[in-house]
Amino acid sequence: MASLRVPEMGTDSTAPLLYWLIRTLRPQRVLEVGMGYTSPFLAKALQDNKKAYEAERALLGRPSSAEVQPLAHGEYYDAPYEPRLVCIDRMTDPTSSAPRSLAVMEELGVAGVCQIIEGDLRGSSGRVRDCVGLVDFAWIDTWNTLDFVREYWDLIDPAGGVLAVHYLMTYPEGRAVIRYLESMRGRENGRLEITNLREPHRFAQNSTTLIRRTRDYVEPEDLRPCGSSNDPTGVLDID
Ligand SMILES: C[S@@+](CC[C@H](N)C(=O)[O-])C[C@H]1O[C@@H](n2cnc3c(N)ncnc32)[C@H](O)[C@@H]1O
């Protein structure tokens, strides 16, 4: 993967961050716009999720599983985990490692989850919809964030879908995009979570903004078995 790293793109910390976000959130339908160093991290995270899912599922119901997976949520494993990664890049930027990223994914044996749309993101949302339907996790690393948000917003799952955007915080046009995203709260009945993560040691390519759509998200019931409450506030212990 190191051969794809372009220092000026500033994704050396972001790529592992994306890997671990995907390992943690376990999305199945992932979209990347702006390929390169980050692409194999996304594909590998999805493939590692699938391996983990299968190993965990095989353990469920065995006597030993309580030791190995003491927190396993049985219903999660009722649905299959079939991850897909759709990547869009117009492949015309001579400084980008995007055109080489597929070969690296093939070398790593993770290209199977990936489908590439070579072209401009503008006008490609229909093809993305055809490939995966709604998107659970999107990562965008181009200058066209506003175009992306306008065309692709409805493709981000309103029940918890996450959009991660590179480098918006520290220049006026980027901050305007953040304000635009914040203004989307109205459309979302106020239910939109936005977190800006800043890398303070850099003057550019130095942030990732995470947006989570929660308009249609339903809080899960208390999933813990009765009697296992751990309530540091003591509120639940009052009769
Ligand atoms: C900043 S680089 C991506 C860096 C990559 N994520 C990495 O970690 O190395 C931006 C990429 O977006 C692509 N790109 C820029 N504008 C685009 C657009 N409007 N549609 C499709 N691809 C675009 C470029 O071809 C380039 O490969």
The ligand as an SDF file (V2000), in Angstrom:
LIG
                    3D

 27 29  0  0  0  0  0  0  0  0999 V2000
   -6.8450   14.1690   -3.4360 C   0  0  0  0  0  0  0  0  0  0  0  0
   -6.8340   12.9160   -4.6590 S   0  0  0  0  0  0  0  0  0  0  0  0
   -7.3730   11.4950   -3.7740 C   0  0  0  0  0  0  0  0  0  0  0  0
   -6.3370   11.0220   -2.8450 C   0  0  0  0  0  0  0  0  0  0  0  0
   -6.5630    9.6280   -2.3260 C   0  0  0  0  0  0  0  0  0  0  0  0
   -7.7640    9.5290   -1.5110 N   0  0  0  0  0  0  0  0  0  0  0  0
   -5.3510    9.1980   -1.5460 C   0  0  0  0  0  0  0  0  0  0  0  0
   -5.4810    8.9100   -0.3530 O   0  0  0  0  0  0  0  0  0  0  0  0
   -4.2660    9.1280   -2.1520 O   0  0  0  0  0  0  0  0  0  0  0  0
   -8.2100   13.3540   -5.5770 C   0  0  0  0  0  0  0  0  0  0  0  0
   -8.6700   12.3230   -6.6120 C   0  0  0  0  0  0  0  0  0  0  0  0
   -9.9650   12.7100   -6.9920 O   0  0  0  0  0  0  0  0  0  0  0  0
  -10.1130   12.6220   -8.3880 C   0  0  0  0  0  0  0  0  0  0  0  0
  -11.1190   13.6350   -8.7310 N   0  0  0  0  0  0  0  0  0  0  0  0
  -11.0420   14.9680   -8.5320 C   0  0  0  0  0  0  0  0  0  0  0  0
  -12.1800   15.5770   -8.9420 N   0  0  0  0  0  0  0  0  0  0  0  0
  -12.9970   14.5950   -9.3980 C   0  0  0  0  0  0  0  0  0  0  0  0
  -14.3160   14.5650   -9.9380 C   0  0  0  0  0  0  0  0  0  0  0  0
  -15.0140   15.7010  -10.1050 N   0  0  0  0  0  0  0  0  0  0  0  0
  -14.8360   13.3920  -10.2860 N   0  0  0  0  0  0  0  0  0  0  0  0
  -14.1280   12.2250  -10.1440 C   0  0  0  0  0  0  0  0  0  0  0  0
  -12.8730   12.1830   -9.6300 N   0  0  0  0  0  0  0  0  0  0  0  0
  -12.3180   13.3560   -9.2680 C   0  0  0  0  0  0  0  0  0  0  0  0
   -8.7450   12.8720   -8.9550 C   0  0  0  0  0  0  0  0  0  0  0  0
   -8.6000   12.2150  -10.1890 O   0  0  0  0  0  0  0  0  0  0  0  0
   -7.8340   12.2890   -7.8710 C   0  0  0  0  0  0  0  0  0  0  0  0
   -7.4790   10.9620   -8.1560 O   0  0  0  0  0  0  0  0  0  0  0  0
  1  2  1  0
  2  3  1  0
  2 10  1  0
  3  4  1  0
  4  5  1  0
  5  6  1  0
  5  7  1  0
  7  8  2  0
  7  9  1  0
 10 11  1  0
 11 12  1  0
 11 26  1  0
 12 13  1  0
 13 14  1  0
 13 24  1  0
 14 15  1  0
 14 23  1  0
 15 16  2  0
 16 17  1  0
 17 18  1  0
 17 23  2  0
 18 19  1  0
 18 20  2  0
 20 21  1  0
 21 22  2  0
 22 23  1  0
 24 25  1  0
 24 26  1  0
 26 27  1  0
M  CHG  2   2   1   9  -1
M  END
$$$$
